[in-house]
Amino acid sequence: MTASISFRVATVADAPLIARIHSEARTVAMPWLPVMHTPAEDLAFFRDEVLAAGMTELGLLESQPVGFCTRQADWIDHLYLLPSAWRCGLGSALLRRAQAASPHLQLWTFQRNLVARHFYESHDCRAAEFTDGARNEESEPDVRYVWERGAIA
């Protein structure tokens, strides 16, 4: 039996949940990544900056919010799921919704995050730029992906 997937727009009241999903996903997916902020700082960031600046959509499994995607213009700023929700199709569904809403998308991920890189590449995103990490606060080499509707991979 497949899990029921649904979506809703996030509100400021969802900030604690979004901060928790972000933290848990990063901890499991990237244990090598330095922790840069306290939980209170992360909560303030999502409440005061992320939710105010872009469109954040929650992904729900069986009516429970377990992931989110934040878009701002043609950028995906965040796409995270609780580890318990990985590989159930929700991440793909969130990305497909972002792709349906825009003819062109860009996003950053860390070069060492091979799971994320494989995920984006399997959804027709292509690596367009590699950096040494000097421009991100973690100082971790990253890669910018682009996706174009109708592009041949």
C-alpha positions, 0 to 999 in steps of 0.5 A, a space after each residue: 500500500 502506498 502512502 497518501 501524499 498531500 501538500 499545503 502552504 506553510 505558515 509562520 506557525 509551522 516554523 518550529 516543525 520546519 526547523 526540526 525537519 531541517 535539523 534532523 535531515 541535515 544531521 542524518 544526511 550530512 553528519 560531517 557538516 558543522 553545526 553553525 547555529 543553535 536551535 533557537 537561531 534556526 527557528 528564528 531564521 525559518 520564522 523570520 526570513 525563510 517563511 517571509 521571503 519565499 513560498 514554502 510548501 509542506 509535504 504531508 504523508 498520511 496527513 502528517 507534515 514530514 517535508 518542505 520545499 521553499 522556492 523564491 523566484 527560480 531558486 529552490 532554497 530548501 528541500 528537506 524531509 524527515 529521514 523517516 520519509 526518505 524514499 517514499 516519493 515525497 521529495 520527488 513530488 515536492 521537486 516536481 511541483 516546483 518544476 511545474 511552477 517554473 520553467 527554470 530552477 536553480 539550487 545549491 547542494 554540497 558536493 559531498 552530499 552524494 545522495 542529494 546530488 543523485 536525487 537532483 540528477 535523477 530529476 533532470 537537474 544538471 551541475 552548472 557550477 562547482 565552488 570551493 565553499 568560500 561563499 557559504 557559511 559552512 566553508 564546504 565546497 558546493 555545486 549549483 544545479 540548474 533545471 530547464 523545462 524541456 531541456 535534454 539531459 
